[in-house]
Amino acid sequence: MTQVEIEYCVPCGMLDRAQDVQHALLEEYGERLDSVALVTGDSGVFEVRADGEEVFDKEEDEFDVDAIVASVGESVSA
């Protein structure tokens, strides 16, 4: 099964965004995920990794919860 990490910038106040992504992933994939961990960070970071592979980085991608969920879905086993 898939392990997801959402690393977010604490000083920037990105906890709400991280929780939104976490909730959407759990709603969509539920028990097909081993975990969806929130990882604290700083320096403006907001990255999502599935099994260690980056699927979203706010420096490169526009924030879109649905797109992030779809990107993680490519790593989730049926």
N, C-alpha and C positions, 0 to 999 in steps of 0.2 A: 504494500500500500504506500501511499504518498505522504511525505512529510512536507509541510509548508511553513516557511518562516516569513513573517512580515516585519521588516526592520523599519522603524519610524523614528523621527527626530522628536525627542521629548521637549527640548526647549522651544521648538517651533510650534508646539501644540497640535501635532499630527495624530494624537491618540484616537480622536473621533474617526478620522479617515481609516486608520488601521483597523479599528473595530468594525467599521462598515464593510471592509473587505473580508475580514474574518467571518462576520455574520453571513455575508453572501456566499462565501465558499462552503460554509457548513450547511447552509440551506440547500445549495445545489448538489453537493457531493456527499454530505453526511458521513456515513460509516465507511465510505470508500477512502477516507483520509485517516492516516494514523494520528496526525496532529496538525493544528494550525496555531503556531506559536507567535506571540507578539514579542519582538526583540527590541529593547530600547537602544537608541542611538542618538547621535547629535550631528551637527554640521549640515543640517538640512536633508539628511538621508530619508528616503522612502523607497524601499526595494522589496520585491516579493520574489522568493525563491521556492521552487518545487524540487525536492530531492537534491538540493544544492545548486541547481541550475537557475540562473536569474531569468525570470519571466517578465519582470517589470522593474523599471528604474525611472523615477520621476525626472531625472536629468535627460533621459532620452525619449520618454513616452509621455503622452498626455494622460492625466489621471481620468480613468473611466472604469468604474467598478465592473461593469459587464465585460469589458475587454480583458481585464485582469482575470476574471473568473474563467473566461474562455481560454486564456493562455495557460492557466493552471490545468484546465481540463485536458489539455494535450498530454499531460503527465499522469493523469489519473487512470488507473486500470478499471476496466468495465466490471 
